[in-house]
Amino acid sequence: AEDRIRDSSTSRGLGDVYKRQIINRVKNYDSFEAVPPDHSFHIKIRDYVPFVCAAIHAGGNLRENLKDKIIHSDYERWYEEDPFTDSFISSMPLTIVGKDSRFEYDLNRSPENCIYKDAWGKQVWKKPLSKSLKKESLSKHSNFYKVIDALIQTIEEIHKGCIVFDIHSYNFVRHKNELPVFNIGSKNINNTKYGKVIDKWYKDLKSIQLGNFESTTEINGPFQGNGYFLTHITSKFKHSLVLATEVKKVYCNELDGSDYPIVINQLEHAFKKAIVDTSCFFVDSVFFCLSLFLSLCLSVCLS
């Protein structure tokens, strides 16, 4: 049975302890769902399948001691975040979602560069942040990646490999040229080893139907897959493939912050099928052990 971990205590000083608790549960192959006391991320493990779904920019939380120091409004932050990307993967059995705003610290940047001074041409903070405030943000960044490392290591130990779906979204109204609905960044992954899997993911995304939208897909179009989440996992785990995937924000109105529930629901169902199909192909083509995985794929598709 799924076990949900919660802690209502204050978050300061508990981050490291809680991180160790989560890592221990991962190493024990426990099924659980957890949100740390600082609400920085959410992890859900129903089964230790060979695919992980991540939405590291889905969140918009900003801790209280930073709210009076940031220049950007709630809408300006929302505009550059990846809202609803967690919804696209919500039915998957193994997910990790960033709950904090990328304006507090960016999980897709290295620790040295994850706290913005300026973003998209605008200064972020009214005055430079103190060392203690930066340390608090960096601790969250560090704890997240220690959990990620333990998770990927465990998946590799069980399945001899792992495929990670790194889901993001991007604004398009400000651009004059036509941009794809889906973009796969493959510049920093082993295309020789995983070329067929990348092509499978490309075809699965291209087959997605979204009402009146033409479901265009590109590899290394506006985004090449240069994010830290991908490069960190790729450099540390030689049997793991990270598919950095951007979704054009056709599911919301960038200008007023409203969302389109029908399109969001279509994307959730479409991603469910595409992720399972590509994961089955990954296991079959790379590790030749599909027979053990087929029943799981079927159960996920039917759930």
Disulfide bonds with the S-S distance in Angstrom:
Cys280-Cys297 2.20
